[in-house]
Amino acid sequence: MSVPAAELTIVGHYDQAPGYATRRPAGSPSWLLLWTEAGAGLVAQGGASFEVRAGDLAVLGSGVPQYYRVLPGAERWRFWWVHFQPRPSWAAWLGPFSRGDGCHLVGGVPAGVRGRMGLAFERALQDARWVPGAPLPEVHLPMRAETRVPAVVLAGPVRELVLGAVEEAIVLATASARPEGARRPDEGDERVRRALALIAAEPGAAHSVTSLARAVALSPSRFAHLFAAETGRSPMRAVREARVRHAASLLEVTDLDVGQVAAASGFVSPFHFSRAFSREYGLPPRDYRARRRPAP
């Protein structure tokens, strides 16, 4: 029944027996991540409800009634949990796995990825207890059960370290799992896959429907129709999304001004860039950079 304060980042690990349950009728002001290592749980938020088992990552948005418990009939539910405020860029990774009502399920993360995800959460928990200036703790997988007491972080460099570990886990899960109904990378029309590869390789290039169609030896009209049928979006929408993601990376890791980022990402003007970026991430480029790279 506890509701963590919105500004807190809290990392913990549970191994719960049948009967464990948490219900928040008004939701939580923070987001919640649940990574299942063993056993099974039942998760419900708003109108969405699903089971989670080993290799499933559930991410629940804030402000929506939520309820989760050990799955009836299961012997246990062993899972990592994190209360946090997400970085804006995470929305694009989690979007394909949305179940509605701010609820996301990244199901069936491949077995080869799970060890590294576990290591990311172990690191998040140990980093949450780090005091800047002291030696960084060594990360062991797994830690002893008695060391997995939940850790709370308010702000500062330690919070950024913890969020970095959580971000790694989300990237690993969303990049390796497939949304329901999605094709494997080797499925679908080869020409569309080639066009997507061209866009991803150079998002800032002067792509157009005509240039992409020429690159895969199709007429523009045939290419546009095939691309939309295969991906559910137009070629230029795919280009715009790739450019915005590229711009977000530049804002995070470079000191280029907004105009330079716009030009490097293929936008014709800072105005068009700012409008496209705000539509994708919910805030202007300068605010995004300030949130991702707070001043000392």
Buried (B, 14 or more C-beta within 10 A) or exposed (E): EEEBEBEBBBBBBBBBEBEBEBEBEEBBBBBBBBBBBBBBBBBBBBEBEBBBBBBBBBBBBBBBBBBBBBBEEBEBBBBBBBBBBBBBBBBBBBEBBBBEBBBBBBBBBEEEBBEEBBBBBBBBBBBBBBEEEEEEEEBEEBBEEEEBEBBBBEEEEBBBBBBBBBBBBBBBBBEBBBBEEEEEEEEBBEBBBBBBEBBEEEBBEEBEBEBBBEBBEBEBEEBBEBBBEBBEEEBBEBBBBBBBBBBBEBBEEEEBEBEEBBBBBBBEEBEEBBEBBBEBBEBBBEBBBEEBEEEE
